[in-house]
Amino acid sequence: NAGVMQNPRHLVRRRGQEARLRCSPMKGHSHVYWYRQLPEEGLKFMVYLQKENIIDESGMPKERFSAEFPKEGPSILRIQQVVRGDSAAYFCASSPYSPPSGNTIYFGEGSWLTVV
Amino acid sequence: AQKVTQAQTEISVVEKEDVTLDCVYETRDTTYYLFWYKQPPSGELVFLIRRNSFDEQNEISGRYSWNFQKSTSSFNFTITASQVVDSAVYFCALLLGDSGAGSYQLTFGKGTKLSVIP
């Protein structure tokens, strides 16, 4: 499967624990995006990364959330000290070209985080 | 700021009926891209189509067709002879074509939940 790979698919964390979500983009894609899907709010942009660079993190909550896309390995979305309000589906997406060209943006299967 | 409206929250149809999902967008940019994604009950987001603002030709892919009308800022999606497997939430999204945050941040509508009843 050459698609965007996300893991884990489902993750349960207790309040105060850390959650790490991983994303491997499609082969040949060097642009990664993270979106969050909250009930009743729809899909919202969180962060855009290229290899070793955060291009735009304007959609990330100011505290506890961070993202990286190292030179080697998957992109990681990290949530520290999770709270119940972090329960959501987190989608990773990737694209082959730099904006503003007409990218087709492909999404992964999502990681469902439940905070208990 | 850009916006995507999917006024239909939920639609139910009987199998083999045709169904149209509406999408209306707002942007002041002249270059932009419109997308449709499908989210089946299993949860993944499946890319269906991308259309750029300079191409108003309708597109057909099997039982799926899309009607893009700039005059009404709409990009509607029709499923012909619907099947149970079409049951999903469908999202319309907008991407701007000029440089800046809008060129890589998809703006999504709230989605339309389609239920196809056998």
Interface residues (C-beta under 8 A of the other chain):
Chain A: H31 Y33 Y35 G42 L43 K44 F45 Y48 I55 D56 S58 G59 A89 F91 A93 S95 P99 P100 G102 N103 T104 I105 Y106 F107 G108 E109 G110 W112
Chain B: T31 Y33 F35 Y37 S42 G43 E44 L45 V46 F47 R50 N52 F91 A93 L95 L96 G97 D98 S99 G100 A101 S103 Y104 Q105 L106 F108 G109 K110 G111
